[in-house]
Amino acid sequence: MPPVLLIDEVDRADEEFEAFLLELLSDFAVTIPEIGTLRAERPPRVVLTSNRTREVHDALKRRCLYHWIDYPSAERELAIVHARLPQTPEALAREVVAFVQRLRSVDLTKVPGVAETLDWAAALVALGATQLAPELVDQTLGVLLKYQEDVVTTRGAAVRTMLDENRAFKRG
């Protein structure tokens, strides 16, 4: 099996790094003036990830196969919460996942990912929560949302509406 080279969040690197990466990927070698040329003994499988914070150069994109990974379904995200945070009460885990899934449909600067779901569930467990309440959600939104504008627009009435919708859906 060939080695694997993971270049995570390539879109966060500058354009000079992309040029360096193109050289590296062309023949799996890089020249360092003080040392010379270093060449991979076995060409690796290369995996690039991007969060689309900026466009990656076309020359780099042409050398890649593209695969979009969407947010998981509620069932899958719940399974992830159970696997990573087994101490989370079942009812709380379900409410957290339902709230985050609903929140992803809101126009936010940055919607929460699975990492934020896990961080929020862990914080709620640490606070001794067994279910979501509007005040608790308002107090902990900063764990889930990374932009103050998103916290401000979500806090209060929007939180209560989303919790009510989730509870009505659960009953219906």
Secondary structure, DSSP 8 states (H G I E B T S, - for coil): ---EEEETTGGGS-HHHHHHHHHHHHHTEEEETTTEEEE-SS--EEEE----SS---HHHHHTS---------HHHHHHHHHHH-TTS-HHHHHHHHHHHHHHTTS--SS---HHHHHHHHHHHHHTT-SS--HHHHHHHHHHH--SHHHHHHHTTHHHHHHHHHHHHHHH-
